[in-house]
Amino acid sequence: MVASVTGGKLDFDTTAGTVRAGWSTTGGVMDRTTGYTLSFDLQVGSESHVSNDRAGFSVIALSSDLQGIELGF
């Protein structure tokens, strides 16, 4: 896995070997009662997997009360 930041953008490359990893960050408390916005810009250069029942990219958003949602693309 190689992670680097260039021009304010994160390049997170997991194509080498069998490494699979994630990245997390918060800008503060994510409160479901008041609501919050999840936004991201991304480009998936390539992806491969054994099963057709898998997402190429997934995001998991967890609130401060540990309730969350997973979005698979």
C-alpha positions in Angstrom: 0.0 0.0 0.0 1.2 3.5 -0.8 -0.5 6.6 0.5 0.6 10.1 -0.5 -0.9 13.6 -0.6 -0.2 15.8 -3.5 -2.0 19.1 -4.2 -4.4 18.5 -1.3 -5.5 15.1 -2.8 -4.8 11.7 -1.3 -3.5 8.9 -3.5 -4.2 5.6 -1.8 -2.8 2.7 -3.9 -3.5 -0.8 -2.8 -2.8 -2.5 -6.1 0.6 -3.9 -5.1 0.5 -7.3 -3.4 -2.4 -8.5 -1.2 -2.7 -5.4 1.0 -6.2 -4.2 1.5 -6.7 -1.1 3.7 -8.8 1.9 4.5 -8.6 5.5 5.4 -10.5 7.4 8.0 -10.9 11.0 9.1 -13.3 13.3 10.8 -13.6 17.1 10.9 -15.5 17.0 14.1 -18.5 15.3 15.8 -20.8 13.5 13.3 -24.2 13.9 15.1 -27.2 12.2 13.5 -29.7 14.5 15.3 -28.3 17.7 13.7 -27.2 15.9 10.6 -23.9 16.1 8.6 -22.7 16.0 5.0 -20.4 13.4 3.5 -18.7 14.4 0.4 -15.7 13.2 -1.6 -14.1 13.3 -5.0 -12.5 10.1 -6.2 -11.2 8.2 -9.1 -10.9 4.5 -9.1 -8.0 3.7 -11.5 -8.8 0.0 -11.6 -10.3 -2.7 -9.5 -10.6 -6.4 -9.6 -12.1 -9.1 -7.5 -13.2 -12.8 -7.6 -16.9 -12.2 -7.1 -19.4 -10.1 -9.1 -21.2 -9.4 -5.8 -18.6 -6.9 -4.5 -18.3 -3.1 -4.6 -15.2 -1.5 -6.3 -15.3 1.3 -3.7 -17.1 1.5 -0.3 -17.7 4.2 2.2 -18.8 3.6 5.8 -20.1 6.7 7.7 -20.4 6.2 11.5 -22.1 8.8 13.7 -21.0 9.7 17.2 -23.6 7.2 18.5 -22.1 4.5 16.4 -25.0 4.2 14.0 -24.0 4.2 10.4 -24.4 3.3 6.8 -22.2 1.6 4.2 -22.4 2.8 0.7 -21.0 0.5 -2.0 -20.2 1.7 -5.5 
